Amino acid sequence: GSDVEVGITHGVHFYMGASQFSYWEHTHLTLDAIPGNGGQFSLDNGTGMRFIIRSRLYSDEEWTYLSQHPVKQCG
């Protein structure tokens, strides 16, 4: 399958599988790092930090804009 570029932060590109994206495309996802012990998607061992994803549905205005600006398909 192909990937979808979902964002760029500090020059780092973030991707999601196309099938996963089709499930989440109406949702604003925020990837953050917080203090704590990580699990499957932890930061470097010993940092005391872990990843967390926060989500919310897009507003009607956001969805209208995004519908007119498709994501970049990769692969």
N, C-alpha and C positions, 0 to 999 in steps of 0.2 A: 504494500500500500504506500501511498504517498503521505507526506507530511504537510502541515499548514504552518506558516510563520504567524505566530500570534502576538509578537511584540519584540521590541528592541529596548534594552535598558543598559545604559552606560556602554553602548557599543556591542553588547552581547545579544545575539539573536535567540529567541525562544520559539520552540516548535512543539506541535502536538500532532498526533496521528490524525489523519483525515476522518476516520470513522469516529474517533473520540470527539473531534471538533464538531462534527454534525450534531452530536448530543448536547454539547456545551455552548453552541454558537450564540444562544440568546442570553448568555450569562457573562457578567464581568468578573474575571478572576484576578485576584491580587496575590502574587507570590511574595512572601515576606520571610524574614529570618528573625527568630525570637530566642531568648534564653531558654535552655532546656535540653534534654537528651533526645536525640533524633531516633528515627526508626528507619524505615525503608529508604527515605529520601533525606537522610541526615547530611549535615555539613561535615567537613573534615573532622575525624575523630579527635576528641580532646579540646574542641573549641568551646564547648558548652552552649552551642547554638543549634537550632533545628529549623527546618522549613515549615511554614504553615501557609495554607491557601484559604483565602477568604473569598466568598462569592455573593453576588446579588444579581437579580435580573436587570437587564438594561431598561432604562426609561423609554417611553415611546419616541422621544426626540433622539436619543442615542441610537435606537434601533433603526430609525429612518436614515440617519447619517450612515451607519454601518452598512445598511442594505445597498447604499449607493457607492460604497467603497469596498469591493470584495477583497478578501485576504489573499496573500501570495501562496500559491500551491508550489510545493517543492518535491521533486522526484518523480 
